[in-house]
Amino acid sequence: MIAIRTKQLTKKYKGKIAVSSLNLEIEQGELFALLGVNGAGKSTTIKMLSCLAKPTSGDAWLLGHSVVSDALKVKASINVSPQETAVAPNLSVWENLELMAGIHGSTRKEARQKATECISTFGFADIAGKQAKALSGGWQRRLSIAMALISAPQILFLDEPTLGLDVLARRDLWKMIEKLKGSMTIILTTHYLEEAESLSDKVGIMAKGELTAIGTAQELISRAQTTHFEDAFIKLAGEGDIRR
Ligand SMILES: Nc1ncnc2c1ncn2[C@@H]1O[C@H](COP(=O)(O)OP(=O)(O)OP(=O)(O)O)[C@@H](O)[C@H]1O
């Protein structure tokens, strides 16, 4: 089953093309890593898919619903953990989770129950009463992802989830993401190539607003005739035509 399909998805900002005629299919339950150098169009793609930015032309369907004509249905089945950690700094871990459940329509009682479940699932028991701003960067990111999960999305967008984290915190977060694999469709953007290689089922590489390659990390290594994924990325991120 296809979770996400885009057709000629395009975004222009004042005549400048950020994403150009993107045609992409992502399977349900897949962890799809969207890669590309700065300015390649990854965030703009995620923004269009999550209904935060309107396409200039083209369309995308998430679980069959169009981002152009059916944005409410799309929003009901997705959630985003944005690049900037989206936690309320003065609220506790517990309060952040309850607040997010409330935003997604839970009653007070349901929100309390969901927060309790989340605290146990993500190992927040010892820090539940702490203000978010007192947490380390790694735990703030963990909380940010847990908040995105509280609405039980079928599609989760993780925009650079480990940006700026030290290697231990990053590996910890990988374990968290690995546990989610298969239970929902996950779209991950990252500049850490070993993260994409280690976590993803499939990788898409964008360059100058276009998709230049798509496949498993191994397929891309073979296609680029390199030994390492990083070298394959460097080759493929520079190309302008779509290769499958
Ligand atoms: N709101 C905006 N207004 C004008 N131009 C924009 C806007 N958002 C993005 N762009 C431009 O669109 C292009 C794609 O940007 P985008 O942020 O999608 O790239 P990215 O691959 O996510 O980059 P990064 O890895 O740096 O986050 C860039 O040239 C950027 O300057």
Ligand as a Chemical Component Dictionary entry (heavy atoms), coordinates in Angstrom:
data_LIG
# 
_chem_comp.id                   LIG 
_chem_comp.type                 NON-POLYMER 
_chem_comp.pdbx_formal_charge   0 
_chem_comp.three_letter_code    LIG 
# 
loop_
_chem_comp_atom.comp_id 
_chem_comp_atom.atom_id 
_chem_comp_atom.alt_atom_id 
_chem_comp_atom.type_symbol 
_chem_comp_atom.charge 
_chem_comp_atom.model_Cartn_x 
_chem_comp_atom.model_Cartn_y 
_chem_comp_atom.model_Cartn_z 
_chem_comp_atom.pdbx_ordinal 
LIG N1  N1  N 0 9.966  30.874 2.769  1  
LIG C1  C1  C 0 10.848 30.932 1.771  2  
LIG N2  N2  N 0 10.974 32.016 0.999  3  
LIG C2  C2  C 0 11.850 32.081 -0.028 4  
LIG N3  N3  N 0 12.673 31.060 -0.367 5  
LIG C3  C3  C 0 12.611 29.942 0.370  6  
LIG C4  C4  C 0 11.709 29.802 1.477  7  
LIG N4  N4  N 0 11.872 28.556 2.021  8  
LIG C5  C5  C 0 12.835 27.955 1.289  9  
LIG N5  N5  N 0 13.272 28.778 0.319  10 
LIG C6  C6  C 0 14.313 28.457 -0.678 11 
LIG O1  O1  O 0 13.970 27.231 -1.301 12 
LIG C7  C7  C 0 15.109 26.413 -1.495 13 
LIG C8  C8  C 0 14.914 25.081 -0.790 14 
LIG O2  O2  O 0 14.943 25.309 0.630  15 
LIG P1  P1  P 0 14.673 24.155 1.696  16 
LIG O3  O3  O 0 14.665 24.803 3.038  17 
LIG O4  O4  O 0 13.482 23.376 1.297  18 
LIG O5  O5  O 0 15.961 23.256 1.520  19 
LIG P2  P2  P 0 16.521 22.109 2.478  20 
LIG O6  O6  O 0 16.945 20.996 1.570  21 
LIG O7  O7  O 0 15.542 21.777 3.524  22 
LIG O8  O8  O 0 17.796 22.813 3.095  23 
LIG P3  P3  P 0 18.472 22.645 4.571  24 
LIG O9  O9  O 0 19.153 21.333 4.547  25 
LIG O10 O10 O 0 19.417 23.795 4.609  26 
LIG O11 O11 O 0 17.372 22.742 5.590  27 
LIG C9  C9  C 0 16.310 27.207 -0.980 28 
LIG O12 O12 O 0 16.898 27.885 -2.064 29 
LIG C10 C10 C 0 15.673 28.205 -0.026 30 
LIG O13 O13 O 0 16.435 29.386 0.043  31 
# 
loop_
_chem_comp_bond.comp_id 
_chem_comp_bond.atom_id_1 
_chem_comp_bond.atom_id_2 
_chem_comp_bond.value_order 
_chem_comp_bond.pdbx_ordinal 
LIG N1  C1  SING 1  
LIG C1  N2  SING 2  
LIG C1  C4  DOUB 3  
LIG N2  C2  DOUB 4  
LIG C2  N3  SING 5  
LIG N3  C3  DOUB 6  
LIG C3  C4  SING 7  
LIG C3  N5  SING 8  
LIG C4  N4  SING 9  
LIG N4  C5  DOUB 10 
LIG C5  N5  SING 11 
LIG N5  C6  SING 12 
LIG C6  O1  SING 13 
LIG C6  C10 SING 14 
LIG O1  C7  SING 15 
LIG C7  C8  SING 16 
LIG C7  C9  SING 17 
LIG C8  O2  SING 18 
LIG O2  P1  SING 19 
LIG P1  O3  DOUB 20 
LIG P1  O4  SING 21 
LIG P1  O5  SING 22 
LIG O5  P2  SING 23 
LIG P2  O6  DOUB 24 
LIG P2  O7  SING 25 
LIG P2  O8  SING 26 
LIG O8  P3  SING 27 
LIG P3  O9  DOUB 28 
LIG P3  O10 SING 29 
LIG P3  O11 SING 30 
LIG C9  O12 SING 31 
LIG C9  C10 SING 32 
LIG C10 O13 SING 33 
# 
